[in-house]
Amino acid sequence: MISYSTENVKMPHIRRRDTSAWIRRVAETYGKKIGEVGYLFCDDEKILEVNREYLQHDYYTDIITFDYCEDNIINGDLVISLDTVRSNAEMMGKDYDEELHRVIIHGILHLCGINDKGPGEREIMEREENKALALRQSNT
């Protein structure tokens, strides 16, 4: 089950049923099934609070992924700052909706085992994000 909730922001304009189906399709391409995945859309202040409390990081970010996966079942909580998604989209000259969906799937890709902190990993993550976004586009 995939759930969507908010704190301090309005729910973004995403088609939840379509987005959930897309997330499931992407997970399947990695041989994974969706278990319990919870998205929390929030503002910068909330994500900073989460970052400080749980990760001891004192900075803003677009997404924090908490991984509770077991075997091939994806379980996790994903906290997304809509403020940072919007400012990143503006800074990179990207469409907000595309950037939001990139971040939504970024967390799922982490739960599928793709990292982005080590040497060369960022490029791999970007390639996988682009493949996932193309899969979304082919079904809209």
Salt bridges, closest charged atoms under 4 A:
GLU7 OE2 - LYS46 NZ 3.46
ASP18 OD2 - ARG15 NH2 2.34
GLU49 OE2 - LYS46 NZ 3.13
ASP58 OD1 - ARG52 NE 2.45
ASP97 OD1 - HIS101 ND1 3.44
ASP97 OD2 - ARG136 NH2 3.27
GLU98 OE2 - ARG102 NH2 3.78
ASP116 OD2 - HIS106 NE2 3.13
ASP116 OD2 - HIS110 NE2 3.57
ASP116 OD2 - ARG122 NH1 3.19
GLU126 OE2 - ARG122 NE 3.16
GLU128 OE2 - ARG127 NE 3.46
GLU128 OE2 - LYS131 NZ 3.19
GLU129 OE1 - ARG102 NH1 2.91
GLU129 OE2 - HIS106 ND1 2.53
GLU129 OE1 - ARG122 NH2 3.45
